[in-house]
Amino acid sequence: MIAGLAGLGWRVEHRVLDASFPVPTQAALRQTEAVLASIPDAALAVVDGLAFGALPELAQAQGERLRLVALVHHPLAEETGVPPERAAALRQAETRALAQARLVLVTSGFTARLLAAYGVSAGRIRVVEPGTDPAPAALGSPDGQPRLLSVGALVPRKGHDVLLRALAEVADLPWGLDCVGATDRDPAWSGTLPRLRDDLGLRARVRFRGVLARRELNRHYAQADLFVLASRFEGYGMVFAEALARGVPILAARSGAVPETVPPGAGVLVRPDDPAALAAALRGLLTDAGLRRRLAAGSRAAGLRLPTWPQAAAAFAAAFAAACEEVRRG
């Protein structure tokens, strides 16, 4: 996105914040305060939602001087596994912070609707879907055994536990699964998943690949017969868009923005947090190659309609320009 804005003539400076967000350390807050203080008056400052929602005091302190723009993927309180007391505190903090934003950019209409509960008026929100790189259509498994691919950080929200339990119910069928994604976001949780896999008797069939280089990930997409991810919540779901771009049929949970990202005819969506429903859908897809082919065609057609990164950057720029004009008018 930064490269796309630069290509449109915008001067963009990337300021890196501490990795402890959305639960910042005191050192992270001091560093962020220094970063914001160093930005010239009246500059557009776009702050990722992982940090912005945790910065109500700094947003209030800088809200008059800077043109603050919040980029919200999904509200912090919606993260799976957050205790109720912590979720309430996050919701209050993010509501206070968003009140200081001149503009709130979101990645889906679903997230835009969620923000009404945070006091953000529709007039301050712009929906800008992320871009997706064009890609060749997937060829599927080279050996005839269905290859399943799941891409997503190993955190509770992504529902890998639900997927593993569902896969155990179709162990009588031929398939293999590659799980690609970071393991360091929630080490305690990610450490439970290989043990669950082994307990379910799936050690030889489920491989946790960690983070892969783009070329290697592209190879996995190219050989995938089915993309599977049982997310409990998504604010958009870029990996679903990547699967669509390659024409890989999708099996996912009907949660968050997933139904907006994965259109009918491109995949099968089931109830969230329901291993039995996921297993039933898996069995239907694994035993019906014709159904997979039809969904692959629908997935590819949907993928060709996705915005490219240059188009997404142009939408970002248009949103910024509108915000600048509103500020100029006073």
Secondary structure, DSSP 8 states (H G I E B T S, - for coil): -HHHHHHTT---------TTTTS--HHHHHHHHHHHHTS-TT-EEEEEHHHHTT-HHHHHHHTTTSEEEEEESS-GGGSTT--HHHHHHHHHHHHHHHTT-SEEEESSHHHHHHGGGGT--GGGEEE--------------SSSS-EEEEES-SSGGG-HHHHHHHHHTTTTS--EEEEES-SSSSHHHHHHHHHHHHHTT-TTTEEEEES--HHHHHHHHHT-SEEEE--S--SS-HHHHHHHHTT--EEEE--TTHHHHS-TTSEEEE-TT-HHHHHHHHHHHHT-HHHHHHHHHHHHHHHHTS--HHHHHHHHHHHHHHHHHHHHH-
